[in-house]
Amino acid sequence: MKEVGLYEAKTKISALVQEVQESGNPIALTRHGKVVAELRPPSKNSPVRGCLKGKNFRMSKDFDQSEIGFEDFFTSESPSLLKASEPKGKYHSTQKK
């Protein structure tokens, strides 16, 4: 696999992308001689937008409803876990400015 330093890759990214597109071979990007990333063509089996739109795909109408029905996963010693983890209303940051 061809290796290219990050500085060189930054200045020649268009040419490197074209090389990967034409050859189909990945190019390793290095920093101080160590591979930190790879530039490669897209996977042929990557998901396609809208792939779940089909006659056989079904989703329950209440798939995003509350967690009712999962009570048996929690012990009676931890009833606070049954409450929703997100507070109602606005979110407040706990970080000091």
Residue pairs with C-beta under 8 A, 6 or more apart in sequence:
1 25
1 26
1 27
1 28
1 38
2 25
2 27
2 28
3 27
3 28
3 29
3 30
3 35
4 12
4 16
4 27
4 28
4 29
4 30
5 29
5 30
5 31
6 29
6 30
6 31
6 36
9 16
9 27
9 29
9 39
16 27
16 39
17 39
19 27
20 26
20 27
20 39
20 40
20 41
21 41
24 41
26 38
26 39
26 40
26 41
27 38
27 39
27 40
28 35
28 37
28 38
28 39
29 35
29 36
29 37
29 38
29 39
30 36
66 84
67 82
67 84
71 82
74 81
74 82
